Amino acid sequence: MQFIETRGNDGVKPSTVPFSEAILSPSASFGGLYVPESLPDIDETFLTKHLQSHYKTLALDFLQTFGIDIETEVLKEALKRYDTFDDPENPVPLTQIERDCFVSELYHGPTRAFKDMALQPFGYILSKLAQKRGENYLIMAATSGDTGPATLETFKNQEGVKVACLYPDGGTSDVQRLQMVTENAPNLKVIGVKGNFDDTQNTLKALLASEDFKEELKERNIKLSAANSVNFGRIIFQIIYHIHSYLELVRKDVINMGEKIYLVVPSGNFGNALGGYYAKKAGLPIEKILISSNINNILTDWINEGVYDLTSRELVQTESPAMDILKSSNIERIMYDKFGAARTKELMEDLANKNKFTLTEAELRSLREDFDASFSDDMECEAVVGMYAKKGYIMDPHTATCMRAYETLREKKLPTVVYSTAEWTKFSPAVSKALGHEVEDDTEALKWVSEHANVSVPAMIKGLFDKPVIHTIVVDKEDIKGEMLNFL
């Protein structure tokens, strides 16, 4: 499988690269991204073959069907990372909460968020590639709260890899911040940034594309990569759990093989939704992918109206901070797939230069063939969390945004999978408030929710509050590059 560029080729970079090159050097020509030339067939034959398969077996076959240039033994070892999840036999449980609504719980890994599903195996693969080549890499990660902890967890103490993790100071939950700043390994650097997630992600993308920065790293014998979903190594693992969800519905006799379902995906950077889109395009029977947002509902405008307009928008901090994003990276891959490289380059340059782009009517129709979108504010989400708590199910604020999409966007009453991207423990003050007990302190909120809702707090969350803080630096975005070079 070869990978090509979303904005066309600049005549300097190779016109196609294998998977290993796309993940080691994820910045493509003109600041674009890498996408696969084609997708494998996820047809009924493939699905039937895996009806009784373990998640790791399904994942291995999918990766090999994709034709990526990674040895089988490396893939098998990478997938063993799922053995550390809560239930090694089923790392991604599917829980029924309504007659036709099922929650895919993607958060049962070491950092209690869906990013573990991709970053645990991806981190192993990237580290092995670096070691095999005898190369040293700086892995950059910009996080709105979940990518950072998962990246640090997978890469800590790995040979050949250093990690610089950027997070918006004050823009994550306390648990998310503690998961980062208490990580103690010599190859990790965590940097708070005065600003929001878009500031950190813009800096990451600029450094990835900066030849000057790469030259400075080259002098230190270091190459540059990224752990954000700009890296297709993340995306490829985010396709697999959509296939797994479908198979789970067949196993539970909710659907017959071949019947269609809806997916509801809470979205910030659109990687999770992109995984669903690729699964649909590859043949998984999906009616539509329903996108849910919080009050930072730029994706709702894009999908419903064909307008992506940042000219009068300010990022708002919410109780679902992982979706507090206005510049969503992976819409670029969707637009490339639908409109081609030249048009994608034009649209992305308009966004960079004018803070706005507008799709044609035909382009919007094409987008809406696969997507629909809605959003919820914090008060609506609190009501949803409270309602389901009374039914015995505790969800986090990001998952709560999905329920409006489930209730209002389905044109057909088909079985629906809602993706839960984080455990409630990462946002316990918001959950506690939704259950009627307002408190700002995470330790008190965790204790109160655990006692009143009869749910346990995992040891890795409890232990955070006793760990020493290692990383205390907070800088202006202009100083990020210097701080990274100091670390190296």
KOLLO-603135 format. One record per atom (N, C-alpha, C, O, CB): x negated, y negated, z negated. Coordinates in steps of 0.05 Angstrom, whole numbers, plus 5000, padded with zeros to 4 digits. Atoms other than C-alpha are relative to their C-alpha. Glycine has a CB too. Example, Ala and Ser with C-alpha at 12.3 -4.5 7.8 and 13.67 -1.06 7.14 Angstrom:
<atoms>
498250245000;475450904844;498249765000;496149764987;502049994975;501650245001;472750214857;501549784986;500549564982;499149915029;
</atoms>
This chain:
<atoms>
498350245000;500050005000;498349755000;496549724983;501950004976;501450254999;497449325020;501849774990;504249794991;499049945029;498550235011;499448654989;499349765017;497149715025;499249964970;500250244983;500648015027;500849754984;501749784961;501850035026;499850255015;501447285009;502649855006;503549835028;497649825006;497350134997;507846884996;499949745016;501949665027;501149944973;500250254985;505246245029;498350025025;497449825036;498949784982;501749964976;501446545087;497150004992;496349964969;500549795020;502949975004;493946625095;498449755008;499149635028;499050255015;501550244995;488846065092;497550045018;496049855023;499149884974;502349954983;483646405136;497450054984;495350114996;499549775019;502349955017;478846465077;500450264985;498650434985;499649764980;499449755014;482147005035;500750225020;501550155042;502349964979;499149794982;483347685066;503049995004;504549914986;499250284989;497250014994;490147745100;501650214985;504050174980;500550035030;498749805017;491848375061;497950104979;495550104984;501150245017;501749885021;489048674996;501450244988;503950254988;499349794978;498849785014;490149324959;501049914972;500349694964;498150244997;498950065027;493749344891;497849914981;498249724966;501550244989;502250075020;487149334852;499149725003;498649584983;497750205003;501050284995;484948684885;502249804992;501649594982;499249965029;497850185006;491848374877;500349954970;501149734961;502750115011;499750045029;491748484802;497549884987;497649744967;500750264986;502550125011;484448304790;499749715008;498749554992;497650165010;500250284991;484947654831;502849925010;503349925034;497949975023;497150044993;492447464830;500749755014;503049715023;501650034976;499350254987;491946774861;499550035030;497350085039;498249764989;500249974971;493446804936;499649735014;499449525000;502650145010;500550244984;492446294992;502149784994;504449844989;500150075030;498350245004;495245584982;501450014972;503549884969;502149985022;498849985026;496745754909;502450194998;504050184980;500949734991;497849814999;501646304928;499550254984;497650264968;500550085029;500149755015;502846994900;499850245018;500450225042;502550034982;500149764984;501747704924;502650164997;503950174975;497650184991;497649834999;507648154944;499350245017;497550235034;502449845012;500649764984;507748864972;501049975029;503149845033;501250244987;499250004971;508148955048;502750135003;504450055019;498050135018;497549854998;513849445037;500650124972;498950114955;500050225022;499249875025;517549814981;500550295005;501350375027;502549864988;499449714997;518150564969;503050045000;504549864992;498750164978;497149944999;524950894979;500950114973;500050324964;500650205022;498849905025;528850954914;502850105009;504949985002;500249784977;497549904989;534151374949;501150224981;500050274960;499650115028;498649805017;538851914922;498250244995;498350364974;502650085013;501949785004;533452444933;498149954978;497650124961;498550065026;501850075022;528552074889;501449994973;500350104954;498749725006;498550025025;533751934836;500850274989;500450334966;502549825003;499249745009;536352644834;497650164990;497850314970;501350155023;502549865009;529152904828;499449934971;498250094957;497749925018;500850105027;528452494764;502349994980;502149854960;498749735002;497650025017;535252604733;499450114971;500550014952;502350175012;500749895026;532053014676;497149934992;496050044974;500450304999;502850065005;525152694678;499649824975;501349664968;498849865024;500950185021;521552374619;499349735013;498749725037;497650114985;500650264989;520351624628;497249995013;496949875034;500249794978;502850004989;512851744639;499950155026;498450065044;498150124979;500049854975;514252254693;501249845023;500249835045;501650264997;498850194981;518951774729;498149785008;497849735032;502649884988;501850224994;513951214723;497650095017;496949955036;499049884974;502349914985;508051624749;500850055029;499349975047;498950264987;499249944972;511951864810;500649745015;499949725039;502550185000;499450264987;514351154825;497549865008;497349775030;501749824981;502550134994;507350874821;498550135023;497350005040;498249994975;501349864978;504651414866;501549985026;500349975047;499650304992;498450044976;510451344915;499449725011;499549685035;503050034993;500750274992;508650604917;497350005015;496849825032;499849824976;502549984986;501750814941;497849814990;496349705006;500449955029;502050185011;497450394894;497350154997;497350394993;500949884973;502649884999;489950514895;498850034972;496649934967;498149835017;500949945027;489250734822;500050304996;502050435003;501749854978;500249715004;486951444804;502250104982;503149974964;497350074989;497849885015;492251914777;499450024971;501149974954;500650285011;500749975028;488452034713;500149744985;500949734961;497250124997;499850265012;488051294699;502949924995;503649824974;498649785017;497150055003;495551224711;501150164976;502750054960;501550065026;498949835022;497051804664;499149904973;500849894954;499050305004;500950115025;492751514609;501449744993;502149684970;496949955001;498650265004;495950824619;502850054989;503849924971;500149845026;497249955007;502951124613;500250134972;502350134960;501350185020;500049895027;500951474548;500549784979;501149844956;497450154994;499550225018;501550784517;502950004990;503549904968;499449725013;497249985008;509050914515;500450204976;502550194963;501850095023;499849815022;507651474464;499949854973;500749974953;497850205002;500150155025;506550924412;502649854994;502949724973;497749805001;497550145005;513650654419;501650154979;500950374970;501649985027;498549885022;519050804367;500750295005;500550454987;502549834996;499249734993;521451424403;498550095025;499350015047;503150035004;501649924977;516151734448;501650165021;500950155045;497650174991;498449854982;521452174479;501849825017;502649905040;501750204986;498350194985;525551574501;499249714992;500549594975;503050044995;501050265008;521650914498;502049775005;501749554994;497549945014;498150214993;527550524528;502950114996;504150205015;499649905029;497349905004;534150724495;502149825012;501849585015;500650034970;497750154989;540850524526;502350044981;503250264976;500750115029;497949995021;546150344475;502649875010;502649665021;499049844975;497450104991;553550264490;501149804979;501249864955;502050235004;498850205018;556749624461;502949935008;504449824992;498349754999;497250034990;563149594504;500650245017;498850405023;500449735016;499349764985;566950104544;498350035025;497650255033;503049995008;501549994975;563149914607;497549834999;496549745019;501749915023;502450175004;557249524578;497950154982;498650244960;500749734987;502149855013;550649844558;497549824998;496849685017;499350265015;502450165005;544449504528;497550175004;497150364990;500149874972;502649884997;537649714554;498149864981;497449634985;499049995029;501750125022;533249594492;497150035008;495850245004;500650144973;502749994989;526549414521;497849924979;495549884986;499849805023;501750125020;523449204455;498950194979;498150114957;501549784985;500949805020;521349844420;497050055000;496150254988;501550265005;502949974999;513949744432;498749854977;500049754959;498949905026;501550105023;508449464386;500549704994;500149624971;497150035005;499550285006;510248724393;503049935000;503749704999;498549825020;497150035003;517848824393;501249825022;503149685017;500749894973;498950164978;519048504461;499550165026;497950335028;498749725002;500049854975;520148744533;497349985014;496750155031;502149905018;502550034986;513248504555;498250254995;496450305011;498649754991;501649765005;510349134522;500450215022;498650375028;500850124973;499449804980;513749554576;498149985024;497350195035;502949975010;501950044978;509149254629;497249974991;495450095003;500949765017;502850075007;503148994592;498550234986;496050234988;500149764981;501549785012;501449624553;498650175021;496250205019;501950184983;501549844979;499950054615;498349825018;496149895026;502050155017;501550184983;497749454657;497449924989;495349925003;501749755006;502550075013;492549244607;498050225001;495650165005;500649924971;501949774998;489549934606;498850025028;496450065031;501450264992;500949974972;489149964682;498049785007;495949845018;502449995019;501850224993;486049274689;497350034986;495249984998;501349734992;502449965014;480949424635;498350225012;495850195015;500550074970;501549784988;478950084668;498849915027;496649995034;501950245004;501150104975;478149734735;497549834995;495549855009;502249835015;502350175006;473549214704;497650174992;495350125001;500749804977;502249835009;469449754670;498850165023;496350195025;500950194978;501049844977;468950184733;498249835018;496349935029;502450115016;501550174982;466349584772;497649874986;495949754999;501849785011;502150135015;461649364717;500349704999;498349554998;497350085011;499550294999;464948674718;501249914974;502350074958;501949945023;498850135024;467148194663;502249825009;501949675029;497849854984;497650164992;473947854666;500949834977;500949914954;502250185010;498450175018;477247274633;502950035008;503649965031;499149705001;497249974994;484647444629;501449764987;501349734962;501150274989;498450235011;488946814620;502950084997;504050235014;499749755018;497149965004;495946844592;501249744990;500249634970;500550244980;498450225011;500846274584;502650134991;503850295005;500549785022;497749865012;506646474539;502149814990;501549594979;499150184978;497850145013;513446224519;500750164975;502750094961;502549975019;499649865025;512946724462;499650305000;498850414979;502749944990;500249714999;512847444485;497750115015;496550315007;502550125011;502349914984;507447514538;497549994983;495850174985;499749835025;502550045016;502147254490;499450234981;497350364983;500149754985;500549775018;502947774434;499550265014;497850415006;502350034982;500349744986;503648344484;497350015014;496150225015;502350045020;502650014986;497448124523;497850044980;495950204985;499649735014;502149975020;493248054460;499950294990;497750404985;500449804977;499949725011;495548734435;498850205019;497350385010;502950074995;501049804981;493849104499;497149975006;495750165012;501649985026;502850044992;487048784512;498149984976;495749974981;499949755015;501950045023;484148714441;498050234999;498650465001;501649994974;502349825002;477349044435;499450165025;498050365024;500450184977;500549864975;477449264508;497349905012;496849665012;502349965020;502550074987;470649274543;500549855026;502449925041;498350255005;499950144974;469548794601;502149795002;502549685024;500350205021;497750184999;475448354583;500049814977;499749894954;502650155002;499450205021;476247704545;502849885007;503549855030;497849784998;497350114996;483147384536;500249734988;499549684965;502250194988;499350275010;485046654530;503049975002;504049975024;498449785016;497150015001;492246584509;501049724992;500249624971;501150214980;499050275004;495845914514;502950024991;504550165004;499749835025;497250025008;502245774476;500849724993;499149564984;500650194975;499250285007;506345134467;500449974970;502050114958;502749935015;499850045029;505344884396;502849914992;503849715002;497849794992;497250065009;512144884362;502150105019;504550065015;500349704998;498149914980;515345214423;500650304999;501850415018;499149935026;499449725003;515545934398;501350054972;501449864956;497450185003;499049945027;518846284339;497550044981;495350084991;501850254999;502249975019;514646344275;498750285003;496350315002;501049964972;501049734997;514047094285;498350035025;496150145024;502350215001;501649994975;511647014357;497349864996;495349975004;501649865023;502550145005;506446504335;498250164982;495850184988;500649724987;501749845018;503946934278;498950255014;496750335008;501650094975;501149774985;503347534325;497549935016;495850105021;502250115018;502350084985;498347124364;497849904982;495549994985;500849785019;502150135014;494546704314;498750174978;496650104967;501049754987;501349825020;493147284266;498550235014;497250395000;502250124982;501549794986;490147734320;497049964996;495949745002;500750015031;502850035007;482947864299;498350205016;497850435007;499650054970;501849844984;478548144355;498149815014;498949595022;501650185021;502050194989;472147834383;500549925029;499449725038;497350124998;499550074972;474747834455;502549845004;503449815027;500050255017;497550144998;480947434440;499849714991;498449654971;502250144984;499950295008;482146674438;502949915004;504049945026;498049835017;497350114999;488946364423;499949704997;498749604978;501850134978;500250294999;489945634439;502849885000;504449935019;498449905025;497550155000;495945214418;499749765018;497649635019;500849924972;500150224982;497744684469;502249794993;504549874987;500450095030;498050215006;501144014455;501649965026;500749845045;498649734991;498350014977;506844064504;501950245000;502350374980;498350005026;498149784998;511844584529;498850235017;496550215027;502749915012;501049784985;511245244566;499249935028;497250025039;502150235001;500750084973;511344914634;497249885002;495849915021;502149815011;502750125000;505144514614;497950224999;495850215013;499749824975;502049795002;501445154595;499850165026;497750235035;500650194976;500049844975;503645534657;498849855023;497449965040;502850095006;501150174978;501944954704;496950004998;495550015018;501149724998;502950005004;494944934673;498850275008;496750285022;499349944971;500949734993;494145684681;499850035031;497850125041;501850224988;500049974970;496145664755;497949825013;496649905032;502849925011;502050184989;491645064768;497250124997;495550105015;500149724987;502649885004;485645414737;499650255017;497450305027;499750074970;500249764983;487146064775;499249925028;497850065042;502650155000;500550094972;486845664840;497649825002;496849745024;502549855010;502350195000;480845234819;497450135008;496450304993;499849864973;502649894992;474445394857;497849914981;495950054976;499449935029;502050105019;470544954809;499950174975;497850244965;500649704993;499849845024;473045344749;498850285005;497350394988;502950034990;501149744994;471446004783;496949995003;495650194995;501250115027;502950024998;464445754798;498749984972;496650104967;499249755017;501150025027;463345564725;500150284987;498250354972;501749804983;499949735011;465646274706;497950185013;496750345000;502850125004;502049844986;461146574759;497249974989;495750164987;500049935030;502650055013;455146244726;499750174975;497450234966;499749714994;500049845025;457046644664;500550305006;500850464988;502249904981;499549724992;458047284705;502850104992;503150324983;497950194989;497349945008;465547264692;501949945024;501649745037;500849844975;497950044980;471447344740;502649944986;502949974962;500350255019;497650115012;478447074730;502550165009;502850235032;500349715009;497549874993;485147424726;502149894980;501649714964;499850314998;497850105016;491947314692;501850234991;502150435005;501649795015;498149805010;496947704650;502949925003;504750074997;499450074971;497250094996;503047284667;501250155024;499850305038;500149705005;498749854979;508147544716;499449885028;500549975048;503050004996;501250064974;504447164771;498550245010;498050275034;498249754998;501649764994;500547824769;501950235007;503650304990;498150074977;498149794992;504148374808;499650264983;501450434982;499650075029;500349785018;501148874759;502050014978;502750224967;497249994987;497850015019;506448634711;502650095013;504250255002;500349714989;497449954986;512148664762;500450295006;502750395003;500149835026;499649724992;510949374785;501150174978;502750354983;497350125011;499049855023;512249644715;502849904992;504350054979;498149974976;497450105006;518449204710;502150095020;504550035016;499949704999;498049874982;521749564768;501050264988;503350334991;498750055028;499549735009;521450234733;502350024980;503950204982;497550134988;497949975020;526050104674;502849955011;504750034999;499449824976;497350034988;531649884720;500950275012;503250345011;499949795023;499449734990;531250574753;500850184977;502850334979;497650125016;499449845024;531150894684;502849944990;504350134982;498049944978;497350075010;537450514663;502250135017;504150245007;500449695001;498149874982;541150764724;500250304995;502450414992;499349955030;500049715005;539051484711;501350064973;502750264970;497250105000;498749965026;541251414638;503149995002;504450154989;499149784980;497150014997;548251214660;501150255014;503350355007;500849755017;499249754988;548551824705;499950234979;501750404978;498250075024;500349795021;546052264648;502350004980;503250204970;497349974986;497850045020;551451984602;502750045012;504850014999;499849734987;497449964986;556852144654;501749745002;504149765004;501650224987;498550254997;558651404658;500549955030;502649845037;498349764988;499850034971;557451404734;499250265013;497850425001;498349765010;501049784983;556551914789;497649895016;497549655022;502250115018;502250084983;550151894829;500949865025;502649965039;498250245007;499350154976;550651364883;502049774994;502349595010;501250185020;498250225007;555850924847;498449764992;496349784981;502050094978;501550255006;553950194838;500549904972;502549974959;500949795020;499850125026;552749814774;499149705002;498049625022;498250154979;501050275003;551449094752;497650014981;497550174962;502249804990;502150065020;545048864718;500449724990;500949545006;497150055013;499950275011;545148274671;497349954987;496550094969;502349964979;502750045008;538247974660;499749714989;500249525003;498150045023;500650275010;536447394613;497449915012;495450065011;499950004968;502350074983;531446994653;498849734993;500149544988;500950005029;501650245002;525946494644;498249975024;498549805041;498449994974;502050004978;520146644691;500950185023;499550205043;497350084990;498749854979;524547124732;498650265008;499350395028;500249835025;501349754993;519847724730;501750244996;501750425012;497550034983;498149785006;524948184698;502150025021;502850245030;501349964972;498050014979;530147974749;498850085027;500150225042;501249725002;501349924976;525148054805;499750315002;500150435023;497349865003;500249715001;523948774783;502750135007;502750335022;499250094972;497449894992;531448894789;500649965029;501850135042;502249864983;499750054971;531548574858;498550205017;499650305036;499149715006;501649814985;525949014883;501250284998;501250435018;497150014990;498649745002;529549624855;502450025018;502950225031;500850054970;497750014983;535849424891;499350025029;500550175044;501649744995;500950004972;532149294956;498950285007;499250365030;497949795005;501249734995;528649974949;502250225002;501650445010;498050074979;497949814997;535450314946;501650074975;503550214977;498950255011;498449955024;537850324874;502849885003;503049655011;498649894974;497350094995;545450264876;500949774981;502249834961;502050234999;499350235017;546249564846;501949825016;501349745038;497449844991;498150184988;552249134862;498949725002;498849595023;502750004986;501250275002;549048484839;498449984974;498850124955;502249785001;501650065024;543948214790;501149734989;500949535002;496949985006;498850245013;547247714742;497949884981;497050004963;502650084985;502150145015;542447204714;501249834978;503049674983;498349825019;499050175022;543646894646;497749824990;495449904989;501050184976;501950195010;540146274620;501049864975;503449904968;499449785022;499150185021;540345814560;500649725012;501049705036;497949994977;499250274990;541645064565;497949895020;498549715035;500249814976;501950074979;535245004607;500750165025;499250345033;497050074990;498749824980;539545274664;499249935029;501049915046;503049984996;500950064973;535345094724;500550235020;501150185043;497049935000;499549764983;536145804751;503050025008;503650115030;499250254986;497150014993;543745724749;500549815023;502049885041;501749924975;499750194978;543245114793;498950125026;500150095048;498549744994;501349894976;538545474841;501850215013;502150225037;497350124993;498449784990;543046084848;502749925009;503850015029;500150234979;497350084994;549745744848;500349785020;502249775035;501449924974;499850244982;548245104886;497749985020;497949825039;500049764983;502250014981;541645234922;498149764996;496649695014;501049995028;501650245006;538344634888;498250064977;499150164956;501849754994;501949975022;532044664845;498949724995;497149635010;497750215007;500550285003;531543964817;498949944972;500449974952;502649845005;501350065025;526643764762;499949704995;498849614974;497350124998;500550295002;527043014774;501349874976;500249674966;501149865025;498750125023;531842864717;500350194977;502050154959;502849895008;499849805021;530743464672;497849974980;495549924987;500050285012;501949975022;527343504605;500450274988;502750354983;500349774979;499849745013;525844174574;501149974972;500249804957;497350144999;498750015026;530244294513;499250244984;499350474994;503149995003;500649775017;527944724455;502550134990;504349994980;498149914976;497649855008;533045264439;499450224981;497150274974;501550105025;500449775017;534145864395;499250255016;498750465005;502650064985;501049794983;532146294455;497549905015;497649865039;502250115021;502350154989;525145994466;498650145024;497350005040;498149954979;501349874977;522646524515;501249925027;500049975048;500150314997;498850104976;527446224565;499949705003;501249585020;502950095002;500450294998;525445504552;497949945021;495649875015;499249884972;501850024977;522345454621;501649855022;503949915027;499050285010;498750144977;523844984680;498750085026;500050075047;499949704996;501349914976;518645214730;499650305000;497850414987;497249865004;499849715002;520245944742;498350125023;499050095046;502950095002;502049914980;514446294778;501150195021;500550165045;497750144986;499349784982;517846894809;502349955019;503050125035;500750244984;498150074979;523246534848;498549995027;499650035048;501449734994;501650014976;517446454898;500050275015;500250275039;497249924994;500049744987;517247204911;502750075012;502850195033;499250214979;497449964989;524747224921;500349855027;501249955047;502349914980;499750174976;524546644971;498250105023;499050095046;499349714993;501649884979;518746965008;501450235013;501550265038;497250094989;498749764989;522647605016;502449935017;503050075037;500950184977;497650074985;528747245042;499549805023;500849815043;502049884981;500350224981;525946645080;497350005014;497049855033;500449744986;502649994987;518746825099;498049814988;498649634972;500449945029;502350145012;511946525084;500149705006;499649534988;497450115010;500150294993;512445855122;502149844984;501549634974;500549975030;497950145015;519045665090;499550004970;500049804956;502850135006;500749995029;516745885021;497949804994;498149664973;499150294992;502150215004;510545455027;501249725000;500549564983;497850035021;498750264999;514844865047;501649944975;501449724964;501849995025;498450045024;519644964989;498349964975;498949784959;501950244997;501750035024;514245054937;498449755000;497849634979;498150244998;501450264999;510444444962;501849774994;501049584982;498749975028;498050215008;516844034957;500349994970;500549784958;502750065014;499849995029;517444274885;497649874987;497949724967;500450294990;502450115012;510244094870;499849695004;499049554986;497550135012;500550284993;510343414905;502449824994;502149584987;499449985029;497550165003;517643184898;501650084975;503649964969;501750015024;498549895022;519843594837;502750105007;504550114990;500249794978;497349924991;525643844879;499850155026;498150085043;501949765002;499549894973;527644294936;502950085003;504350134983;498150245007;497249924995;534344464969;500150215022;498850185043;501649755009;499749794980;536145105005;502249925021;503949765015;500850264986;497950044980;540245095069;502450174992;502250354974;499150085029;497649855006;547345375067;499650305005;500450474990;502449905016;500549724993;545046015101;498150134980;498450364973;498750025029;501949905021;539246095051;501550054974;501050254961;497749814996;498549965024;544046004993;501750245002;501950404982;501649754994;498349764996;548746525021;498350264997;499250454984;501450005028;501849775002;542947005027;499250064971;499250294962;497549965017;500749985028;540846874955;502350124984;501950294966;499249734988;497649925016;547946984929;500950285008;502750394994;502249805004;499349724994;548447654964;498950194977;500150404973;498850095026;501249835020;544047924908;500349904971;500050054952;497150045006;500050135026;544847434850;502549844995;503749735013;497549834997;498150205010;549947054809;498949914973;497150044962;503050124998;501350115024;548546634747;501949854983;503849724993;497749825008;498550175020;551346314684;498049934978;495850034978;502550154989;501750075023;548546004621;501849964975;504249924977;498449745006;498650055026;550345934547;498349824983;495849834984;500550274986;501650165019;548345424495;499750154973;500850374970;501449734995;500649865025;545945594425;502650074984;502750294972;498249824982;497549945016;552945544393;501450245012;502450414996;501849765001;498749764988;555846044443;498450254993;499750464987;500149975031;501649775007;550046514430;500350094971;500550324965;497049945006;499549945029;550946464355;502650154997;502850344981;499949754983;497449875002;558246654364;499950295010;501150464998;502149845016;500349734989;556347254406;498550184981;499350414976;498549995028;501549845020;551147494356;501750074976;501750304967;497549844991;498349955022;556147414300;502250215006;502850384989;501349754991;497949824993;561647784337;499050295002;500350474992;501249925027;501049724997;557348394354;498950104973;498950344969;497850015021;500949915026;554348404284;502450124984;502050324970;498849764984;497649895013;561448524258;500750285011;501950444997;502449815003;499549744988;561749114305;497750194994;497850435002;500449985031;502249825008;555249384277;497649995018;495850165016;500950274998;502250024981;550449164332;498749734997;500049525001;500850065029;501450255003;545048634320;498349955025;496750125033;498250014974;501650074976;542248284382;498649734995;499449584977;501949995024;501450255003;537447714390;501349795018;503049855034;497050045008;498750224985;539247024420;499750025030;501549935044;499049744991;500349974971;536447194489;502050205011;503350145032;497150095007;498049804992;540747814495;502849884999;504549945016;499950254982;497350125003;546747404471;500849835025;503249825031;500149834975;499350164976;546346954533;501250185022;502750085039;497549865011;499049824979;547947574575;503050054999;504250115019;498550264998;497349915002;554847684548;502049825015;504149915023;500850004970;498250174984;557947074582;499950095030;502050105043;499149704998;500249904973;555247334649;501650265003;503050305023;497150055008;498549754999;558148024633;503049955001;504450085015;499350174975;497150055002;564947724617;501149855023;503549885030;500649854974;498850194980;565647214673;499150045029;500449955047;499349724992;501150004973;561347394733;500650265016;500150275040;497149964999;499749744986;563248114750;502649995017;504849995006;500150234980;497750004982;567748104811;501450275000;503850295006;499249925028;498949735003;568648854803;499450104972;497350034961;498750195022;500449905027;569449204737;498350255000;499350474992;502750044986;501849784999;563449644746;498450024974;498049824960;498149985025;501849975023;559049934690;497749815003;496649765024;499050294998;501950225000;553949414670;497850064980;498350154957;501449744993;502349985018;546949444640;499149714993;498449565011;497750165013;501050255011;544948844597;497250064990;496750254975;501849884978;502849955009;537448774585;499449844975;499549594975;498149935022;500750135025;535448624514;497049984999;495550184998;501150164975;502950054995;528548314518;498449974974;496049964975;499749755016;501550035025;526848234444;501650104977;504150084977;499249704995;498749925025;528448514376;500849764984;499649554985;498150184983;499050225016;532448074329;498049894980;498149664973;502550094985;501950085021;526648054280;498249775009;497049634992;498250234992;501750224990;522847564325;501449734998;500149525001;499250065029;498450255001;528447054317;501950014977;504349944979;501549955027;498249955023;531147204248;501549764990;503849794981;498550134978;498450235010;533046484227;502449955018;504649885007;498349754999;497750044982;537546424289;502150224996;504550164996;499150005030;498149785004;540647104276;501349974973;503750014970;498550285001;498950055027;541546954202;502149785001;504249804989;497849924980;498150224997;544946294220;502650105014;504850025006;498849775017;497749894985;549546664269;501750174981;504250204985;499150165024;498549835018;551547124212;501049854975;502149964957;498250234990;498850175021;553246534166;498149924978;499149814958;502250144989;501950075021;546846434126;497849845013;496049955025;498950254985;502050174987;542745834149;497549974983;497749884960;501349725006;502550015014;535445864129;497849975021;497950095042;499550254982;502250054981;529045624163;497750194996;496150245015;499049714998;502349835007;524146094129;500450285011;502450415006;499550014970;499749744987;522946734169;500150234980;501750414983;497750045019;500049775020;521347174109;502750034987;503750254983;497849964980;497449995013;527846984075;502150105020;503950265013;500849734989;498149924980;531747064140;499950295006;501950435009;499649835026;500349724995;528847744154;501250174978;502650374983;497050075003;499049855023;530447984084;503149994999;504450194994;498849884974;497150035002;537547704085;501450165022;503350315016;500849705003;498749864978;539447984154;499750314995;501650464999;498849935027;500449715004;536348664137;501950114979;503150324983;497150044990;498249905022;540448714072;502949985008;504450165003;499549834975;497150044995;547048434098;501050145025;503450195028;500549705003;499149864976;547048774166;499050295001;499550435020;498949855025;500949735003;543849414142;498250095024;498650305036;502450194998;501949944979;538149394194;497249984988;496749814970;500449825025;502750005011;530849534180;498249805015;498749735038;498850285001;502050174989;524949074192;497550175004;496450284985;499449754982;502449834995;519049444226;497649904985;497349664979;499450015030;502350065016;512549474189;498249795013;497049625000;498350254995;501750194986;508849084243;501049714998;499449525001;499750075030;498950265005;513548494231;499649914971;498749694966;503049985008;500350055029;513448534155;497149914994;496649734979;500850244983;502850045007;505848554154;498849745010;496749655001;498450225011;501150254989;504947914195;499649784979;497749634981;501949905022;500050235019;506247454136;497850024979;497349834964;502749984986;502349965019;500447744096;497349995014;495250005001;500350264986;502650004985;495247714152;498949715001;500449525003;500550105029;501250274999;490247134153;500349885028;500150035048;497050014992;499950144975;490946614208;497149965010;495549854996;501549734998;502750004988;484846674254;499749765019;497649635020;499450265014;500250204979;486446184310;501649754992;504149764990;501150125027;498650245010;488045474288;499949775020;501049555014;498749914974;500550234981;486145054349;502649935015;503950105026;497850075020;497950114984;491444614381;498849765016;497649585004;502549914983;501350214984;489344174440;502049885019;504149985024;497650135016;498650124978;491943704493;499650185025;497550315027;499249715005;500249824976;493144054560;497549945016;496450125029;502549985017;502450084985;487343664590;497450144989;495450165003;499649705000;502349895013;482644004541;499950315000;498150434988;499849914971;499949715000;484644724555;497650135013;496450315002;502650105014;502249894985;479244864606;497449994982;496050194981;499549845026;502450035017;473744604559;500150204976;498050324969;499749724989;499749825023;476445024501;499450295009;498250454994;502849984988;500649734989;476245654545;497050045004;495950244997;501550045026;502949984995;469045514566;498550024974;496550164973;499049765017;501349985026;467145404493;500250294990;498250404979;501349814980;499549735009;470146084477;498150205014;497050395002;502950085005;501649824984;466146414533;497049964994;495350105006;500549965029;
</atoms>
